[in-house]
Amino acid sequence: MGALALWLTDDAPASRVQAQAGQAYAIARSFARNPLAMLGAFIVGLLIVVALFAPWLAPYSPVGQNLEMRLMPPSAEHWLGTDELGRDILSRIIHGARITLLIVVMVALISAPIGLLIGAVAGYFGGWVDRILMAITDVFLSLPKLIMALAFVAALGAGLQNAIIAIAITAWPAYARIARAETLTFRKSEFIAAVELQGASNLRIIGIHVLPLCMSSTIIRVTLDMAGIILTAAGLGFLGLGAQPPLPEWGAMISRGRSFILDQWWVATMPGFAIIIVSLGFCFLGDGLRDVLDPRQRDGR
């Protein structure tokens, strides 16, 4: 193990593989020294595990009703109590983790590449291309995300799939702005000029040289935005525009439990705690990734 550590920390790596492995090792060590980042990674990892193994972890069916057990408080039989239809809240929260993870992953996979490509193209070409693309981006940025998501869901129709599309449509402008700013910092650099002199096409330069350099900032922003995506999805579910019953979506669970908030507080409180904990986990993880991946943050320490 000592030899491996020496190989990873060698100041003069003998190959690209060694250099990349050493950089990853340094990033991992720096990340591990941040307790909040590790806590965020643990929460996000726990969310993934719960979502993957929900059928085996949930003690009851998330949709099974038992009216004789309706609105039961937390007990040894139902750890987080039951809702107005006698459904086990813990089981519904566990299965709801699948919906939450699906939403954040799909929104990231849709919005981040779109914003990354638009920002890189705008920053690379400049001129009228930049002005048109950034004008469109500014239009989207000028409107609140939740209001825009509500408008798109109202146009597309309620449902989980349409909610994902609506949130993705509202999320890409931030990534476009970041990618454009990153591209402008090295657009006139010598290595870009050298690639152009070799006859590389604009598409090749953007795809092979520009986009990879924008990835770290985009990954950081995507991770930090996960909390906002979860809250937006919960807001749509709360209004009945997200996942439809009987799917155990956390926002919809809070909406159904608000009628009992004074007497049967656990119905709405427990899924609310789940949203808060997962959102904090993504925030802590995003802050930790920003500290280890952003060169400006590293230089400032």
N, C-alpha and C positions, 0 to 999 in steps of 0.2 A: 504493500500500500504506500510505503514511503517512496519507493521508486516511481510509482505512478504519480504521486503528488509532485515530485521533482520534475518529472517529464511534463506535467501540466503547467507548472509555474516557471519553466525555463524561459529566460529573457531572450534567448536566441533560438526560436523554434526552427527545426530542420526541414519542416514541410508545412504545407497549407493545412493538412489535417491536424497536425500538432498545434498550430497557431489557433485554429478554430476551436479545438478542444480546450486549449488553455483559456481562451476568451470566455467560453461557456462556463468553465470551472470558476473563473473569477466572478462572473455575473451571479452564479449560484451561491457562492460564498457571501457576496455582498447582500444578496437577497435574504439569505438565511440569518444575517445579523439584524434584520429588521423584524422585531416581534409582531408588529401589526400586520406587516406583509405576510408573515407566516400564518397568522390567524386568519387573514383573508383567504390565503391559499387553502387552509384547512376547511373553511366554511364552503368555499366553492367546490373543493374536492368532495366534501360530504354531500353537497347538493347533487353532484354527478352520480355518486354511489347510490344515494337514495332513489334518484330517478331511474337508474339502470335496474335496480333490484326491488322496485316498489311492490310488485306482486308477492314477493317473498317476505318483505319487511312489514307490510301492512297487516295488522291483525284481523281486519274485517274487510268486506267488500266496500269500495268507495261509494257505490250506488245502492247497496242493499238497505232497505227500509225496515224499521221495526218501531211502529207507532207506540207500542207499549213502553219503549225506552226513550221517547222523545224528550229533548231538553233536559237530559240528565247531567248533573254536574260532574266534573272530573272525579274519577274513582279508580280503584284497582282494576275494574273490568274495562272501563273506557278512560284512558289516562287523561285525555283532553276533553272529555264529555261528549255529548251527542247534540245533533242539531234538531230543528223542528220536525224532521221526518224520522228521527231515531237513527240517523247515520253516524257512524263513528267519525269524529272530527280528525283524530290522528291519522286514520286511514285515508281520509280525503286530502289532508295536507300532504301526506307522503306521495299519493298519486298526483296531486297537483304540482309537485316538484317536476314531474315529467313535462307538464304543459309549460311551466315557467322556463325550464331549460330549452325546450323546443322553440319557444318564442325568442329568447335571447340569441340562440345559435342561428336561427333562420334569419332574423333581422340583421345580425352581423354579417352573415354570408351574402345577403342581398345588398345591403346599403354600403358596407365598407368597400368592396371592389368598385362599385359605381362611383362613389365619391373619390376614391383613390385615382381612378382613371381620369375622371373629369378634371380634378385638380392638377394632375401631372400634365395633361394635355394643355390646360390653360397656362400653366407656368412655363412649359417648354416653348410653345409657339408665341405666346404674348400677343400684343397687338389686338386686332379686332376679335380674334378667337378668344383671348383672355377676357376682353370686355363683355362679350356676349355670354360666355359661360359663367362668369362671376356675377353678372346681372341676374341671371336665372337663379344662381345660388343665393344671392342676397334677398331675392323675393321670398324664397323658402325660409331663410333665416329670420326674416322680419316678422314672421307669424309664430305664435306659440305652438309648440309641438302637439300638445294635447288637443288644441282647437283644430289644428290641421288633421290630426288623426281622426277626430270625431267627424270632420267633414268628409274625409275619404271613406270611412266606414259607412257613413250614412249614404254615400253614393254607391258603394260596392255591396252593401248589405251586411248585416250582423253575422258573425261567425269567426272562428279561430283563424282560418286561412286569410280572410279579408283583413282581420286585425293585424296580422303579421305584415301583410302587404302595406297597409296604411302606415304602420309604425316605421317600416323600412323607407317609405317614400319621404317621411319627415326627418329621417336620421342622416341621410347621406350628405347634406350640405356641409356639416362640420368637418367631415373627412375630406371633402373637396378643398376647403379652405386650408387645412393643415398640409395636404399634399402640394397645393400650389405654393405655399410659403416655403416648404422644404425644397421644392424644385427651383424656385428663384434663387436660393442660396448657392446652388452649384450649376445653374444653367450656363454661366459663362466661364466655368472652370476649364482647366487645361485638359483634363481627361475627356470631357465631352467634346472639346474641339478636336482632340486627337482621333476620337472615334468617328467624328464627322469627316475628317480628312481621309480616313480609310474607306470612305464611301458607304458607310452604314446608313440605312434608311431611317427616317424619323420613327417609324413603327418599331424598328429593332432597338433604337436608342431608348425609346420610352419603355419598352417592355423589358429589356435586359439590364439597362443601366439606371434609369430614372426611378421606376417603380420600386425596385429592391431597396433603394436608399430612403424611400419614404415609408417603408414598412414598419420600422420600429415606432415612429411617432403615431402611426395609424393604430398599431396594436395597443399602445398605451391608451389612446383616446377611446378605442372600442371597449376596452376593459372598464374604463371609468364611466362610459355611457351605459353599461349594463344595468346599473342601478336605475337610471332614468327610464330605460326600456321596460324594466320590471314594473316601475310605478305607472308608466303610461299604459301598459297592458292591464295592470290591476284597475286603473281608472276606467278603461273601456269595459272590463268585466263588471265593475261596480255599476256601470250604467246599462248593463245588459247588451252591450255591443260586441263583446269579445266571445270567448268560448261559451257555448250555450248549454243549458242544463240537459242532462245531469252531470256534465263534465265538472270535476272538482277544481275549478280555477279559483285561485285565492281571492282575487278581487270580487268575483261573484259571490263567494262564501261570505265575505264581509258585508256585501249588499243585502244578502238574505238574513244576516244576523243582526242588522241594525235595528230591526223591530223589537229585538229582545235584549238590547244592549244594557238596559237598566237592571233587569232581573236575571237574565241568563247571559251574563257578560262574556262567557267563554266562547259563545258561538261566533262572534265577530272578532274577539280579541286574539284568539289563537292563530288564525290565518294572518292577522295583522302582524303578530310577532314574527311569523315566518317571512313575510315580505321585508320587515325591518332587518332581520338578521342576514338574509341573503343579500339585500342591497348594501348593507355595511360590509359584508364579505367582499363584494366586487369593488367597493370603494377602497378598502384597505389593500386589496390585490393590485388595483390600478395604481395607487400611490407607490407601492413597492416596485412595480415594474417601471414606473416613471423614474424612480431614483436610480435604478441599475441600467436602464436602457437609454435614457436621455443623456447624451454627452455633456450638455450644459449643466444638468443637475450634478453629474459626477465631478465636473470641474469646479463647481461651486462648493463642494465639500472640502 
